[in-house]
């Protein structure tokens, strides 16, 4: 028997990829079944018409000789309970596959190929009812069609399968409901730009819906859900429904250390902290769309208050309101009050003891207050401070800090480790002579005097002074307050690098000895020889040689901070610019302006790979706090400068090869440091540094020239190295630094990085 192979659609296929046809036995009888009303999950129906396996007489032909012969089950088998399964498994031969419904469609050929390839039924193949159903489902699963029917028809060469398809419309627009969404029209247009003007494919639509969902997740809207399409119109409009996840409210719940919200008596735990202290740190408000990233930043801010040891977040759906949730914050408070004490050493105070009382959550309002008492070898300090990190109700997040203090200390301006110090003189008379004479000495050959007044009355042409020989100390008492705010434009949750501050200070300064006696004058110990000293080397300790100075200052400034880590930065910048204007408020009250600036820059490097974090394996996290830091500082003073307000150079936070204030005492100054920091092991890090500083030739312009009298060099540099141990109180520094390159080394022990 001759065989003919062909496949037909509503237009003759011109491509060999489409065609196979063959002569097969034709089905003798056929009947039509009612179309199924089954719908897919998108609400679009598909249909299956005709039953290759039903008994009866086909309306297509009445000629029994034209019908193909197949093996039919007996009547007994049909009536049997298992007859349906037998019919389902019965196979028949297919002669032709004809696809209809795409006539004139702009993508006719593409869709015909898609339908034909999907069904996997080919002429000359034997199929069962189940396989035919799978073929129908496969065509629909391509996503190109909103309706599919398969009709078995006896053709001239045998049983034909006529596949009637209804293509989806050409996509013209995608609408999301509701209209007010975080997802912008630009994002929708970008995602669907390659689909507009083409036949809608439901599989591809699912991919695009996942891309929309990915946009939400990427931007922190993790509760967002996209469903649909709710509607597909004939002109290509597709409507999708979006549930973004709306915050219905925020609840605060206090927990104990075990995480329970009830105490031992079964009563609700009441926290010390006011709830508004917590809720004001939460930028997500009722009615906002939930954003995971935003909430994480909020929780981070709550931790940064240092009031809480743990914060648990629970997301609860609102009963009866789909798409709405409640945020429940489980707060565990930590102890905020402390009593501390200890012993220490500093260059300004020598060996000292300290006791402090502090509470960082006063009255549960996040206020911080502290009282510190320090008494040391060279002085003492009593200091009370109060601060509010965020004034309630202020959208600019303005903070406030005030302090009251009383101190006695030996100023480093009048001391030198190698050249002695400036000692106290209780009275002085300038007679214009080359030398000034101590009234208690007989070097002037006129006998001893009881007072400077008596000596000057006896011989007014000679300069006289009353030398006490004790260290000059300054007693300061006063207070200050300062307001600070980030330049956030009224958004308290906006991270901005710039902040500004302004404040006022008022203090009384008295030059005294340890017993509290007035010492308005001073003389270098190296200048006194045989009861006399050069007249020009008798200096005023305070402004205008007064027994008391009153300083009233107005301070303003700004900072820029984009450091990656406030404790141990490896990249970023920190800039501070400040000026303080002192205004005279009476006699012996100077007027002057002091301005200073500091700039720090960090560059990350990975030169030494001593720790595992600096040489991570594939898939491990890079953890190597290694950087080069640069710092430049400068300042100047204009006006009536009291000598004790001059800039000091040298020390652990200046040029480290010199003791505190041993390098220079200047009206102006400039400093620069370069420091390489690298981790060594676990909590231990190392550093290599170079420091340099100069008074810019201004020591001679400081009243009394204390730096010159004590032979302070005015400029210098140091090379050094150090070890840093990370502790709960901060980094501890042990450093060794050279003084220039003369072989003289100095060791520093301090808390915190230099910058």
Secondary structure in CASP SS format (residue, H / E / C, confidence):
PFRMAT SS
TARGET T0000
AUTHOR 0000-0000-0000
METHOD secondary structure of the structure
MODEL  1
X C 1.00
X C 1.00
X C 1.00
X C 1.00
X C 1.00
X C 1.00
X C 1.00
X C 1.00
X C 1.00
X C 1.00
X C 1.00
X C 1.00
X C 1.00
X C 1.00
X C 1.00
X H 1.00
X H 1.00
X H 1.00
X C 1.00
X C 1.00
X C 1.00
X C 1.00
X C 1.00
X C 1.00
X C 1.00
X C 1.00
X C 1.00
X C 1.00
X C 1.00
X C 1.00
X E 1.00
X C 1.00
X C 1.00
X C 1.00
X C 1.00
X C 1.00
X C 1.00
X C 1.00
X E 1.00
X C 1.00
X C 1.00
X C 1.00
X C 1.00
X C 1.00
X E 1.00
X C 1.00
X C 1.00
X C 1.00
X C 1.00
X C 1.00
X E 1.00
X C 1.00
X C 1.00
X C 1.00
X C 1.00
X C 1.00
X C 1.00
X C 1.00
X C 1.00
X C 1.00
X C 1.00
X C 1.00
X C 1.00
X H 1.00
X H 1.00
X H 1.00
X C 1.00
X C 1.00
X C 1.00
X C 1.00
X C 1.00
X C 1.00
X C 1.00
X C 1.00
X H 1.00
X H 1.00
X H 1.00
X H 1.00
X H 1.00
X C 1.00
X C 1.00
X C 1.00
X H 1.00
X H 1.00
X H 1.00
X H 1.00
X H 1.00
X H 1.00
X H 1.00
X C 1.00
X C 1.00
X E 1.00
X E 1.00
X C 1.00
X C 1.00
X E 1.00
X E 1.00
X E 1.00
X E 1.00
X E 1.00
X C 1.00
X C 1.00
X C 1.00
X C 1.00
X C 1.00
X C 1.00
X C 1.00
X H 1.00
X H 1.00
X H 1.00
X H 1.00
X H 1.00
X H 1.00
X H 1.00
X H 1.00
X H 1.00
X H 1.00
X H 1.00
X H 1.00
X C 1.00
X C 1.00
X C 1.00
X C 1.00
X C 1.00
X C 1.00
X E 1.00
X E 1.00
X C 1.00
X H 1.00
X H 1.00
X H 1.00
X H 1.00
X H 1.00
X H 1.00
X H 1.00
X H 1.00
X H 1.00
X H 1.00
X H 1.00
X H 1.00
X H 1.00
X C 1.00
X C 1.00
X C 1.00
X E 1.00
X E 1.00
X E 1.00
X E 1.00
X E 1.00
X E 1.00
X E 1.00
X E 1.00
X E 1.00
X E 1.00
X E 1.00
X C 1.00
X C 1.00
X E 1.00
X E 1.00
X E 1.00
X E 1.00
X E 1.00
X E 1.00
X E 1.00
X E 1.00
X E 1.00
X E 1.00
X C 1.00
X C 1.00
X E 1.00
X C 1.00
X C 1.00
X E 1.00
X E 1.00
X E 1.00
X E 1.00
X E 1.00
X C 1.00
X C 1.00
X C 1.00
X C 1.00
X C 1.00
X C 1.00
X C 1.00
X H 1.00
X H 1.00
X H 1.00
X H 1.00
X H 1.00
X H 1.00
X H 1.00
X H 1.00
X C 1.00
X C 1.00
X C 1.00
X C 1.00
X C 1.00
X C 1.00
X E 1.00
X C 1.00
X C 1.00
X H 1.00
X H 1.00
X H 1.00
X H 1.00
X H 1.00
X H 1.00
X H 1.00
X H 1.00
X H 1.00
X H 1.00
X H 1.00
X H 1.00
X H 1.00
X H 1.00
X H 1.00
X H 1.00
X H 1.00
X C 1.00
X C 1.00
X C 1.00
X C 1.00
X C 1.00
X C 1.00
X E 1.00
X E 1.00
X E 1.00
X E 1.00
X E 1.00
X E 1.00
X E 1.00
X E 1.00
X C 1.00
X C 1.00
X C 1.00
X C 1.00
X E 1.00
X E 1.00
X E 1.00
X E 1.00
X E 1.00
X E 1.00
X E 1.00
X C 1.00
X C 1.00
X E 1.00
X E 1.00
X E 1.00
X E 1.00
X E 1.00
X E 1.00
X E 1.00
X E 1.00
X E 1.00
X C 1.00
X C 1.00
X C 1.00
X C 1.00
X C 1.00
X C 1.00
X C 1.00
X E 1.00
X C 1.00
X C 1.00
X C 1.00
X C 1.00
X C 1.00
X E 1.00
X C 1.00
X C 1.00
X C 1.00
X C 1.00
X C 1.00
X C 1.00
X H 1.00
X H 1.00
X H 1.00
X H 1.00
X H 1.00
X C 1.00
X C 1.00
X C 1.00
X C 1.00
X C 1.00
X C 1.00
X C 1.00
X C 1.00
X C 1.00
X E 1.00
X C 1.00
X C 1.00
X H 1.00
X H 1.00
X H 1.00
X H 1.00
X H 1.00
X H 1.00
X H 1.00
X H 1.00
X H 1.00
X H 1.00
X H 1.00
X H 1.00
X H 1.00
X C 1.00
X C 1.00
X C 1.00
X E 1.00
X E 1.00
X E 1.00
X E 1.00
X E 1.00
X E 1.00
X E 1.00
X E 1.00
X E 1.00
X E 1.00
X C 1.00
X C 1.00
X C 1.00
X C 1.00
X C 1.00
X C 1.00
X E 1.00
X E 1.00
X E 1.00
X E 1.00
X E 1.00
X E 1.00
X E 1.00
X E 1.00
X E 1.00
X E 1.00
X C 1.00
X C 1.00
X C 1.00
X E 1.00
X E 1.00
X E 1.00
X E 1.00
X E 1.00
X E 1.00
X E 1.00
X E 1.00
X E 1.00
X E 1.00
X C 1.00
X C 1.00
X C 1.00
X E 1.00
X E 1.00
X E 1.00
X E 1.00
X E 1.00
X E 1.00
X E 1.00
X E 1.00
X E 1.00
X E 1.00
X E 1.00
X E 1.00
X E 1.00
X C 1.00
X C 1.00
X C 1.00
X C 1.00
X E 1.00
X E 1.00
X E 1.00
X E 1.00
X E 1.00
X E 1.00
X E 1.00
X E 1.00
X E 1.00
X E 1.00
X C 1.00
X C 1.00
X E 1.00
X E 1.00
X E 1.00
X E 1.00
X E 1.00
X E 1.00
X E 1.00
X E 1.00
X E 1.00
X E 1.00
X C 1.00
X C 1.00
X C 1.00
X C 1.00
X C 1.00
X C 1.00
X C 1.00
X C 1.00
X C 1.00
X C 1.00
X E 1.00
X E 1.00
X E 1.00
X E 1.00
X E 1.00
X E 1.00
X E 1.00
X E 1.00
X E 1.00
X E 1.00
X E 1.00
X C 1.00
X C 1.00
X H 1.00
X H 1.00
X H 1.00
X E 1.00
X E 1.00
X C 1.00
X C 1.00
X C 1.00
X E 1.00
X E 1.00
X E 1.00
X E 1.00
X E 1.00
X E 1.00
X E 1.00
X E 1.00
X E 1.00
X E 1.00
X C 1.00
X C 1.00
X C 1.00
X C 1.00
X C 1.00
X E 1.00
X E 1.00
X E 1.00
X E 1.00
X C 1.00
X C 1.00
X C 1.00
X C 1.00
X C 1.00
X C 1.00
X C 1.00
X C 1.00
X C 1.00
X C 1.00
X C 1.00
X C 1.00
X C 1.00
X H 1.00
X H 1.00
X H 1.00
X H 1.00
X H 1.00
X H 1.00
X H 1.00
X C 1.00
X C 1.00
X C 1.00
X C 1.00
X E 1.00
X E 1.00
X E 1.00
X E 1.00
X E 1.00
X E 1.00
X E 1.00
X E 1.00
X E 1.00
X C 1.00
X E 1.00
X E 1.00
X E 1.00
X E 1.00
X E 1.00
X E 1.00
X E 1.00
X E 1.00
X E 1.00
X E 1.00
X E 1.00
X E 1.00
X E 1.00
X E 1.00
X C 1.00
X C 1.00
X C 1.00
X C 1.00
X C 1.00
X C 1.00
X C 1.00
X C 1.00
X C 1.00
X C 1.00
X C 1.00
X E 1.00
X E 1.00
X E 1.00
X E 1.00
X E 1.00
X E 1.00
X E 1.00
X E 1.00
X E 1.00
X E 1.00
X E 1.00
X E 1.00
X E 1.00
X E 1.00
X E 1.00
X C 1.00
X C 1.00
X C 1.00
X C 1.00
X C 1.00
X E 1.00
X C 1.00
X C 1.00
X E 1.00
X E 1.00
X E 1.00
X E 1.00
X H 1.00
X H 1.00
X H 1.00
X C 1.00
X E 1.00
X C 1.00
X C 1.00
X E 1.00
X E 1.00
X E 1.00
X H 1.00
X H 1.00
X H 1.00
X E 1.00
X E 1.00
X E 1.00
X C 1.00
X C 1.00
X H 1.00
X H 1.00
X H 1.00
X C 1.00
X C 1.00
X C 1.00
X E 1.00
X E 1.00
X E 1.00
X E 1.00
X E 1.00
X E 1.00
X E 1.00
X E 1.00
X E 1.00
X E 1.00
X E 1.00
X E 1.00
X E 1.00
X C 1.00
X C 1.00
X C 1.00
X C 1.00
X C 1.00
X C 1.00
X C 1.00
X C 1.00
X C 1.00
X C 1.00
X E 1.00
X E 1.00
X E 1.00
X E 1.00
X E 1.00
X E 1.00
X E 1.00
X E 1.00
X E 1.00
X E 1.00
X E 1.00
X E 1.00
X C 1.00
X C 1.00
X C 1.00
X C 1.00
X C 1.00
X C 1.00
X C 1.00
X C 1.00
X E 1.00
X E 1.00
X E 1.00
X E 1.00
X E 1.00
X E 1.00
X E 1.00
X E 1.00
X E 1.00
X E 1.00
X E 1.00
X E 1.00
X E 1.00
X C 1.00
X C 1.00
X C 1.00
X C 1.00
X C 1.00
X C 1.00
X C 1.00
X H 1.00
X H 1.00
X H 1.00
X C 1.00
X C 1.00
X C 1.00
X C 1.00
X C 1.00
X C 1.00
X C 1.00
X C 1.00
X C 1.00
X C 1.00
X C 1.00
X C 1.00
X E 1.00
X E 1.00
X E 1.00
X E 1.00
X E 1.00
X E 1.00
X E 1.00
X E 1.00
X E 1.00
X E 1.00
X E 1.00
X E 1.00
X E 1.00
X C 1.00
X C 1.00
X C 1.00
X H 1.00
X H 1.00
X H 1.00
X C 1.00
X E 1.00
X E 1.00
X E 1.00
X C 1.00
X C 1.00
X C 1.00
X C 1.00
X C 1.00
X C 1.00
X C 1.00
X C 1.00
X C 1.00
X C 1.00
X C 1.00
X C 1.00
X C 1.00
X C 1.00
X E 1.00
X E 1.00
X E 1.00
X C 1.00
X E 1.00
X E 1.00
X E 1.00
X E 1.00
X E 1.00
X E 1.00
X E 1.00
X E 1.00
X E 1.00
X E 1.00
X E 1.00
X E 1.00
X E 1.00
X E 1.00
X C 1.00
X C 1.00
X E 1.00
X E 1.00
X E 1.00
X E 1.00
X E 1.00
X E 1.00
X E 1.00
X E 1.00
X E 1.00
X E 1.00
X E 1.00
X C 1.00
X C 1.00
X C 1.00
X C 1.00
X H 1.00
X H 1.00
X H 1.00
X C 1.00
X C 1.00
X C 1.00
X C 1.00
X H 1.00
X H 1.00
X H 1.00
X H 1.00
X C 1.00
X C 1.00
X C 1.00
X C 1.00
X C 1.00
X E 1.00
X E 1.00
X E 1.00
X E 1.00
X E 1.00
X E 1.00
X E 1.00
X E 1.00
X E 1.00
X E 1.00
X E 1.00
X E 1.00
X E 1.00
X C 1.00
X C 1.00
X E 1.00
X E 1.00
X E 1.00
X E 1.00
X E 1.00
X E 1.00
X E 1.00
X E 1.00
X E 1.00
X C 1.00
X C 1.00
X C 1.00
X C 1.00
X C 1.00
X C 1.00
X E 1.00
X E 1.00
X E 1.00
X E 1.00
X E 1.00
X E 1.00
X E 1.00
X C 1.00
X C 1.00
X C 1.00
X C 1.00
END
